[in-house]
Amino acid sequence: MTDSQAPARADRRAEIAAGLARVRSRIADACAAAGRDRAEVTMIAVTKTYPASDVVTLVGLGVTDVGENRDQEAATKAAQVAAAGVAPRWHFVGRLQRNKVKSVLRYADVVQSVDSVRLASALDAGVTAIGRDRPLDVLVQVSIDGDAARGGAVPDSADPDAGLGAVTEAVAAAGGLRLAGLMAVAPLGWEPERAFARLAAIAALVRADHPQATELSAGMSGDLEAAIGHGATHVRVGSALLGMRPTLR
Ligand SMILES: *Cc1c(COP(=O)(O)O)cnc(C)c1O
């Protein structure tokens, strides 16, 4: 580090600390409003487009969980963060191609975006191939509006690859995977309240068949209150913590 970089780094730390304080108080307020215990909700800092140094800063401020949505960026960043001596829990939250499974398994503790039987099988095979000592935590991504084109397994669909029932069964049956719960993004143009109410109903149905699927990852910078109101156990927050990203991705 040169002298000229030091003030910028201190500023960045203050900026992140302020963002974190705001998000933490929003989560606490939303829990209070919903009559929920604050300890039921984990914040995942989504650090895509931001550097490894921001992840290290977040961990220094008490953040335990980090999310990324692109393998190439995440693999590099996770290695840099590990080299800095900190070890957050890494969640992969983006669309995952089967040819990236091996790479993702090197750093991910949780994959939140499993939305097909084929992807579940590839992850299970990958876990076996690398000799992972315990099953990989998986959330099945749900398409709240049933539009499979934007990702997510489709509720009420008998599709053998992308139907929600088929995907949850495949994950639950895979020895290398643990079905931890569901993940979703509110569809564009939907009121968050309506989207997360529907998600909560879907989650209740999944839990009737798979009681272990207790986690619900829903809510981002713009709609975390509505998600917490409808039972989210994990909120995935990027821009409210770290600032607006230069490009939408
Ligand atoms: C980018 C991203 C987030 C965070 O979005 P913000 O609006 O910046 O909080 C959450 N979930 C997923 C899947 C993402 O890709």
The ligand as an SDF file (V2000), in Angstrom:
LIG
                    3D

 15 15  0  0  0  0  0  0  0  0999 V2000
  -27.0140   -9.1030   -7.1120 C   0  0  0  0  0  0  0  0  0  0  0  0
  -27.8860  -10.0610   -6.3950 C   0  0  0  0  0  0  0  0  0  0  0  0
  -28.4310   -9.7500   -5.1390 C   0  0  0  0  0  0  0  0  0  0  0  0
  -28.2010   -8.4140   -4.4520 C   0  0  0  0  0  0  0  0  0  0  0  0
  -28.9080   -7.4120   -5.0960 O   0  0  0  0  0  0  0  0  0  0  0  0
  -28.9600   -5.9140   -4.5120 P   0  0  0  0  0  0  0  0  0  0  0  0
  -30.1700   -5.3480   -5.1410 O   0  0  0  0  0  0  0  0  0  0  0  0
  -27.7030   -5.2470   -4.9280 O   0  0  0  0  0  0  0  0  0  0  0  0
  -29.0740   -6.0140   -3.0430 O   0  0  0  0  0  0  0  0  0  0  0  0
  -29.2230  -10.7060   -4.5200 C   0  0  0  0  0  0  0  0  0  0  0  0
  -29.4690  -11.8940   -5.0970 N   0  0  0  0  0  0  0  0  0  0  0  0
  -28.9740  -12.2410   -6.2860 C   0  0  0  0  0  0  0  0  0  0  0  0
  -29.2950  -13.5700   -6.8510 C   0  0  0  0  0  0  0  0  0  0  0  0
  -28.1650  -11.3330   -6.9850 C   0  0  0  0  0  0  0  0  0  0  0  0
  -27.6740  -11.6670   -8.1810 O   0  0  0  0  0  0  0  0  0  0  0  0
  1  2  1  0
  2  3  1  0
  2 14  2  0
  3  4  1  0
  3 10  2  0
  4  5  1  0
  5  6  1  0
  6  7  2  0
  6  8  1  0
  6  9  1  0
 10 11  1  0
 11 12  2  0
 12 13  1  0
 12 14  1  0
 14 15  1  0
M  END
$$$$
